[in-house]
Amino acid sequence: MNKVTMFSTYEKLSKYVANIVEEQLKENRISRFILPTGSTPLGLYKELVNRELDWSAVMTYNLDVYIMNPSHSQSYQTFMKENLFDKINIYPSNCKFPDRNVQSYEQRLKGIPVDLCILGIGTNGHIAFNEPGSSFKSRTRVVDLTEQTLQDNSKYFDSVEDVPKQAITMGLRTIMESKKIELMANGVNKLNILNVAMNGEVTESVPASILQNHDNVEVFYCD
Ligand code: F6R
């Protein structure tokens, strides 16, 4: 597969991306990161927590949130607190999440370009919650989740009916404005879509394919 670095284990992939984050932090302690949730970055966050890094001047921007109570156990705000923010020396006020005031989120991101954006990929090719058909010009907005995404994410809920049907997501244009992008994919169920996104046609039907147009993107995979 073109342009994709393959790892033999999830631990190696997680450590490799943690090294990239560490290098960025050491180069500039006032770095700005875009961060994902989901199962893919869990190893990365665990690795980062175990390193002695200074997060005191870092700003983070999450890719997306479900429209649900932020204090719910399955909200992305709770996920980030439990897996990263509560375990490092970052200021909670420096950890931003999209909310219904989408203009203000965009303004924050536009102020100074984000240094590093870390992404996962959905089995339908979504990045953040930009589902197939999302405009390449899209910015932060409220979206409806597809049936595929509801099914994929139902493993974190009692049933598929409990998965929130809507989310607020950064747009594809917003993501593409990052200086550097790292896409992580873990599991054989991601192999086909990764191949299509990285080697196939650049099309709004496969949102992640837009990354082919970015000049500083790296893609990592392990099965
Ligand atoms: C979540 C996000 C999503 C996930 C994708 C993969 O913040 O941006 O695009 O990265 O749905 O999820 P996992 O890692 O759970 O397979």
Residues whose N, C-alpha, C, O or C-beta is under 5 A from the ligand:
A	BS01	F6R	P36 T37 G38 S39 T40 L63 D64 L119 G120 I121 G122 H126 I127 A128 F129
